[in-house]
Amino acid sequence: MYISIGIPFFNAEKYLEDAIKSVLAQTFKNWELILVDDGSTDRSLEIAQSFVDPRIRIISDGYNRRLPYRLNQIINEAKYDLIARMDADDLMAVDRLEKQVKVLNENPEIDLVVTSLYSIGNKNEILGKRIFSNHQMQPKEILQGLTNLLHPSLLARKAWCQRNLYQIDNCLAEDYELWLSAAIKNDLNYLVMQEPLYFYREVENVKKEKMVRGYNTQIKVIKKYYKNTISDIDKNKIILKFQVKKIVVRILNFLNLMQVLQIRRITSVSDQDKDFYASQLKIIERIK
């Protein structure tokens, strides 16, 4: 069995090398890595091209087409029947893919599997963890903005990906719309691994402009999909909740307290967590 791993990148020179190394460090070796440049203007493409491995393919057309377009491109380019996601600024445990493949093989009725996470900082330091519950989210739950699906930790069957392509006009809540539209079609059969096998640089997402635009996009998605799932009253309540979230973000940003949002998302890590993460980081850093 082989996996197609997709990493789209845009101006990710600070982190891309480590992300690629964490793929090369995987205990599961049967993969192709598709690196898709989204019109970077920094050294990202040069960094990608510095890796010489016959399993790595680099796609670069010089255009900035945004993430959903590139994710669909990866699905279309993938040679194999399983597709793994990863963001260009993240890392992953060296046995992430091996363990996810095992889950899919043992559960043929499941189309995708995701993992829990360690939250990491700009210098690869561990900040905390998030352990997601393993249950199937229903459309009503997803409309509330709740999810136990960590998008970049996704390993999915290619056939499912082809049935559930990304909306290319949704650049900040593409995963939210993906989960919601699939759930409404009754095509969201998944398992959540509670092991934190994905190392998520969440600090890059806790920024005022990105969060406010993301909430605005989620509101548009709610208006697009809510009918036949929730009432107008419930829809308005959910939208109000997102409007309040935007106000909170603006206030915290004004007070220079955005780190509060990051801290609230995670729980503390044990010495065992720290030792495990440190051991993983050492393996990744040894890759040439």
C-alpha positions in Angstrom: 0.0 0.0 0.0 1.2 3.5 -0.9 0.3 7.0 0.2 0.2 10.3 -1.6 1.2 13.1 0.8 0.4 16.6 -0.2 2.0 19.8 1.2 0.9 23.1 -0.4 3.1 26.0 0.5 3.2 29.8 0.2 6.1 31.8 1.6 6.9 29.1 4.2 10.7 29.3 4.1 10.9 29.5 7.9 9.4 26.1 8.4 9.2 24.1 5.2 12.5 22.3 5.6 11.5 20.8 8.9 8.0 19.8 7.5 9.7 17.9 4.6 12.1 16.3 7.0 9.3 15.0 9.1 7.9 13.2 6.0 11.4 11.7 5.2 11.6 10.5 8.9 8.4 8.5 8.6 8.6 4.8 9.6 6.1 4.2 6.7 8.2 4.4 3.6 5.8 3.7 0.8 4.8 7.3 -0.2 5.1 10.0 -2.8 5.4 13.6 -1.5 3.7 16.3 -3.7 5.0 19.7 -2.9 2.8 22.4 -4.4 4.2 26.0 -4.6 1.4 28.6 -4.5 3.4 31.4 -6.0 5.9 31.9 -3.2 8.0 35.0 -3.3 10.5 33.9 -0.7 13.0 30.9 -0.7 10.3 28.3 -0.3 10.6 26.8 -3.8 14.4 26.7 -3.5 14.1 24.9 -0.2 11.7 22.3 -1.7 14.0 21.8 -4.7 17.0 21.2 -2.4 15.6 17.8 -1.4 16.7 15.0 -3.8 14.5 12.0 -3.4 12.7 10.1 -6.3 9.5 10.0 -4.1 9.3 13.8 -4.1 7.4 15.8 -6.8 7.4 19.6 -7.0 4.7 21.5 -8.8 5.1 25.2 -9.4 3.1 27.3 -11.9 4.1 30.7 -10.5 0.5 31.6 -9.6 -1.0 32.4 -6.2 -4.3 30.4 -6.5 -4.9 29.9 -2.7 -5.2 26.8 -0.6 -8.5 25.2 -1.7 -7.3 25.2 -5.3 -4.0 23.6 -4.4 -5.7 21.0 -2.2 -7.9 20.0 -5.2 -4.8 19.9 -7.3 -3.1 17.5 -4.9 -6.2 15.2 -5.1 -6.0 15.2 -8.9 -2.2 14.7 -9.0 -2.2 11.9 -6.4 -1.0 8.5 -7.8 -2.2 6.4 -4.9 -5.5 5.4 -3.2 -4.7 7.1 0.1 -4.0 10.8 0.5 -2.4 12.5 3.5 -2.5 16.2 4.4 0.1 18.3 6.0 0.6 22.0 6.4 4.0 23.5 5.4 4.6 25.0 8.9 3.9 21.9 10.9 5.6 18.6 12.0 4.4 15.1 12.6 5.3 12.1 14.7 7.5 9.7 12.8 5.0 6.9 13.0 1.9 9.0 12.2 1.3 7.6 8.8 2.1 4.0 9.8 -0.5 4.2 12.6 -3.1 5.9 10.4 -2.8 3.4 7.6 -3.3 0.6 10.2 -6.5 2.3 11.4 -7.9 2.5 7.8 -6.9 -1.1 7.0 -8.7 -2.4 10.1 -11.8 -0.3 9.4 -12.8 -0.6 5.8 -16.1 1.2 6.4 -14.2 4.4 7.4 -13.1 6.9 4.8 -10.8 9.0 6.8 -8.8 9.2 10.0 -7.4 12.2 11.9 -5.2 12.6 15.0 -4.9 14.7 18.1 -2.1 17.3 18.4 0.7 18.8 20.3 0.7 22.6 19.9 4.2 24.0 19.1 5.7 27.4 18.9 7.7 29.3 16.4 11.0 27.7 17.7 9.5 24.1 17.7 9.0 24.3 21.4 6.0 22.3 22.8 3.3 24.5 24.2 0.4 22.1 25.1 -1.8 19.5 23.6 -5.3 19.0 22.3 -6.9 15.5 22.6 -10.0 15.2 20.5 -13.0 13.0 21.3 -13.6 10.0 19.0 -17.1 10.4 17.8 -18.9 11.2 14.5 -19.8 14.8 14.2 -23.3 15.5 12.9 -24.3 18.4 10.7 -26.0 20.3 13.6 -22.8 20.0 15.7 -20.6 21.2 12.8 -22.9 24.2 12.2 -22.2 25.3 15.8 -18.6 25.6 14.8 -17.6 22.6 16.8 -15.2 20.0 15.3 -13.0 17.1 16.4 -11.4 16.9 13.0 -7.8 18.3 12.7 -7.7 19.1 9.0 -3.9 18.9 8.3 -3.7 15.5 10.1 -6.1 13.9 7.6 -5.4 10.6 5.9 -8.3 9.7 3.6 -9.2 7.4 0.8 -8.7 9.1 -2.5 -12.3 8.1 -3.6 -13.7 10.1 -0.7 -11.5 13.1 -1.5 -12.7 13.0 -5.1 -16.4 12.9 -3.9 -15.7 15.8 -1.6 -13.6 18.4 -3.3 -12.8 21.8 -1.8 -14.8 25.0 -2.7 -12.1 27.1 -4.3 -13.8 30.4 -3.3 -13.4 29.5 0.4 -9.9 30.2 1.5 -10.2 30.5 5.3 -12.8 28.0 6.3 -12.3 25.4 3.5 -12.1 22.6 6.1 -15.3 23.7 7.9 -17.2 23.7 4.6 -15.7 20.3 3.7 -16.8 18.6 6.9 -20.2 20.3 6.8 -21.0 19.5 3.2 -19.8 15.9 3.6 -21.8 15.4 6.8 -25.0 16.7 5.2 -24.5 14.2 2.3 -24.0 11.5 5.0 -20.5 11.0 3.6 -18.4 11.8 6.7 -17.4 8.4 8.2 -14.2 8.8 10.2 -12.2 7.9 13.3 -10.2 10.2 15.6 -7.0 9.0 17.0 -6.5 10.4 20.4 -2.7 10.1 20.2 -1.1 13.5 19.5 0.7 12.4 16.3 0.5 15.9 14.6 2.6 18.8 15.8 0.5 21.9 15.0 2.0 25.4 14.9 -1.2 26.9 16.1 0.4 30.2 17.0 0.4 31.1 13.3 -3.4 30.9 13.2 -4.2 33.0 16.3 -4.0 36.4 14.6 -6.7 39.0 14.5 -7.1 39.5 10.7 -7.0 35.7 10.0 -9.5 34.9 12.7 -12.0 37.6 11.8 -11.9 36.8 8.1 -12.3 33.1 9.1 -15.4 33.8 11.2 -16.9 35.9 8.4 -16.3 33.0 6.0 -17.9 30.5 8.4 -20.9 32.7 8.7 -21.3 32.6 4.9 -21.0 28.8 5.0 -23.7 28.6 7.7 -26.1 30.6 5.6 -25.3 28.4 2.6 -26.0 25.1 4.3 -28.3 25.5 7.3 -31.6 24.9 5.6 -33.2 21.5 6.2 -30.7 21.0 9.1 -31.5 23.7 11.7 -34.2 26.4 12.0 -33.8 30.0 11.1 -33.8 30.9 14.8 -31.0 28.5 15.6 -29.1 29.7 12.5 -29.4 33.3 13.8 -28.2 32.2 17.3 -25.1 30.6 15.8 -24.3 33.6 13.6 -24.6 35.8 16.7 -22.1 33.6 18.5 -19.6 34.1 15.7 -20.2 37.9 15.7 -19.5 37.9 19.4 -16.3 35.9 18.8 -15.2 38.6 16.3 -15.7 41.3 18.9 -13.7 39.3 21.5 -10.8 38.8 19.1 -10.7 42.5 18.3 -10.7 43.4 22.0 -8.0 41.0 22.9 -5.9 42.2 19.9 -6.3 45.8 21.0 -5.2 44.8 24.6 -2.3 42.8 23.1 -3.7 39.6 24.8 -4.2 37.3 21.8 -2.1 34.7 23.6 -5.1 34.2 25.8 -6.9 32.5 22.9 -4.0 30.2 22.3 -3.7 29.2 25.9 -7.5 28.5 26.1 -7.3 26.0 23.2 -4.7 23.7 24.8 -4.1 21.7 27.9 -0.8 21.3 29.8 1.7 18.6 28.8 3.3 16.0 31.2 7.0 15.2 31.4 6.2 12.1 29.4 4.7 14.3 26.7 7.7 16.5 26.7 10.1 13.6 26.5 8.2 12.0 23.6 8.0 15.2 21.6 11.8 15.9 22.2 12.6 12.4 21.0 10.6 12.9 17.8 12.2 16.3 17.2 15.7 14.7 17.5 14.8 12.1 14.8 13.4 14.8 12.5 16.4 17.1 13.0 18.9 14.3 12.1 17.4 14.0 8.6 19.8 15.4 6.0 
